[in-house]
Amino acid sequence: MVTSPDSACRETYQGDDVLAGLLKKHQSHVNINNLADLMPGVAAAPADERPDAWIDLVVENPSPALVAQLRAYREAWAARQPITATPPIPARLAKLRAELARQGLDGFIIGRADAHQGEYVPKAAERLHFISGFTGSAGMAVVLREKAAVFVDGRYTIQVKDQVDPGLFAYRHLVNEPVEAYIAGEMGKGQKLGFDPRLFTPDQAQRFRNAALRVGAELVAVADNPLDAIWDGRPAEPLSAMLPHDLKFTGESAADKRRRLAVRLKSDGKAAAVISAPDSLCWLLNVRGADVPRTPFSLGFAILHDDARVDLFVDRRKLPPRTVAHLGNEVAVAAPESFASALSQLAADKAAIAIDAATASEWIYDRLVSAGARVQAGDCLCALPKAAKNPVEVEGARQAHARDGAAVTRYLAWLSGRAPQGGLKEIEASDKLAGFRHPNENFRNLSFDSISAAGPNGAICHYHAMPETQREIPLNSLYLIDSGGQYLDGTTDITRTVAVGTPTQEMKECFTRVLKGHIALATARFPKGTTGSALDALARRPLWEVGLDYDHGTGHGVGSYLSVHEGPQRISKMPNRVALEPGMIISNEPGYYQEGEFGIRIENLVTVRESADFHGMLEFETLTLAPIDLNAIEKSLLSPDEIAWLNAYHARVRDVIAPQLEGADKAWLVEATRAI
């Protein structure tokens, strides 16, 4: 992709004739007549760090002149679009209630997920945000005729109060006060509660159904989402190019993956598996896209047959010629609209069909069952093979973290001089870090919107700085920066908490206890078959000893140039039956949050590996390489072994990162990683 800001790229739009000639000259796969059809989907896809990535939908290897004209064409198209006034949330609620009455419903359940039950969703699926104002990555709402409630988990109990009007929505804890309890408590006999079956799993739907039945109400699956009916100006479905991901990064061809999983299907007596998770689809076919923010997903569905053939249901406009060639003859591309009939046909001979219990919707399940299939819901067929990275992927992660660590170290060096001067705001601080990542080899995007949190904002686990609410980083405080990068060879995620000025003794003691938990997990050795749930207490014990804790998981899986949150492995209090396996990449991120005062989190990514010293045992290799703030540590709380770990970690950081730095940055690193 040519994106150089030379004089040719600063031209204004010269008209359809000029652009048509350039497209013809470059043998583009889209002509001037159908270019306008792409624009709503292009506008609905996130621009993120590569605003010209959409040009892959049009042409390969464009000249600077063609890039300039395509940019100008898009700007001219956008300028012609009518501006839709968005009514305030009370008016939206009133319109929704009127639509519910029109459809004969007494209430409606609104989720945060899309048709893939994803954490990262396109603009068109941000229904919870539209109706409530809540921007978190997990949550639900129930809107009844005269009342409503919003449900969030422990990460968002502070954030929801800042974003959602308590006069419109009651606050509920998603786990402790679940949706089904609200249904049973607020619905009455004969009432009808609607839900969109495309946006919830069969398990969720059954829980809602049971709750409604207990009070004589009825759960109704709607064909047309009433919220979409009242959302004027709702964005189109996103359009980004689905592109091949090179074998040098994947370590295994898509054909070999398909055949390997097809063998498993046959041995399990299943005729096919429905692939509904976008990361599984992208991993299986060795493709990546940009349909959702910060995550290289191409949205679509697939059916993997037991003979290794795949039916891929995706908008054909996403597939440039090189992707069609990459997919090959054993992958049949079909329109998304044909997915329903394909499911019915798949079930015609009453075959056993596997679906992913976590991401396949109630709509998929019902379509298969109604057609006679023997549906077997369980873990996604791709989940474990995807999670247990092969040697090429693990080495790619090491290389990505080495480059990312240099960017983070440059940033921390800059921050150490700039923050104490005062006046540094959260958005400026995170933008600076993004700027350090951009020049890195293989960099494509941030892996999520950075959490740049000053002082009290650090206590909001998934805080997102906004221009109107951001804080300056005050002196004598803690500043938390949680960030990551998407590289062709790996996905990174790192959190550092930095003392700006002189931290209080309480801050230092809490920081050190979080660090002790981090070290305990990093140094854990455990037998094969151990789950992350069995290790979670290691990270919490130093906090528990003084009556403290944190209300989030300790570790989440991370993909290989895929999602920064990947299952099925995790480290948390919640029971998890998935054993840790060599090659899995997972975060190590204990924290502590004192509401209204400060937040602390120390996060590195680790990979599971065989122990070199003990047969049958596993351990972690730390991948993330960046200094941990020595100025925030109360050394007297650390044991000799913990001090030895910290010194050894910092020596490794210095060895890998220092050769990538020079001058003042290198000198700062040497001081920041000194032995204590």
Secondary structure, DSSP 8 states (H G I E B T S, - for coil): ------GGGG-----HHHHHHHHHHTT-SS-HHHHHHHHHHHHHS--TT-TTGGGGGT-SS--HHHHHHHHHHHHHHHHHS-------HHHHHHHHHHHHHHTT-SEEEEES--TT--SS--GGG-HHHHHH----SS-EEEEESS-EEEEE-GGGTTHHHHHS-TTT-EEEETTTS-HHHHHHHH--TT-EEEE-GGGS-HHHHHHHHHHHHHTT-EEEE-SS-HHHHH-TT---------EE--HHHHSS-HHHHHHHHHHHHHHTT-SEEEE--HHHHHHHHTEE--SBTTB-----EEEEETTS-EEEES-GGG--HHHHHHH-TTEEEE-GGGHHHHHHHHTTT--EEEEETTTS-HHHHHHHHHTT-EEEEES-TTHHHHHS--HHHHHHHHHHHHHHHHHHHHHHHHHHHHGGGS--BHHHHHHHHHHHHTTSTTEEEESS--EEEEGGGGGSTT----TTT--B--SSEEEEEEE-EEETTEE--EEEEEEES---HHHHHHHHHHHHHHHHHHT-EEETT-BGGGTHHHHHHHHHTTT---SS-SEEE--SSS-SSEEEEEESSS----B--TT-EEEE--EEEETTTEEEE-BEEEEEEE-SSSTTEEEEEE-------GGG--GGGS-HHHHHHHHHHHHHHHHHHGGG--HHHHHHHHHHT---
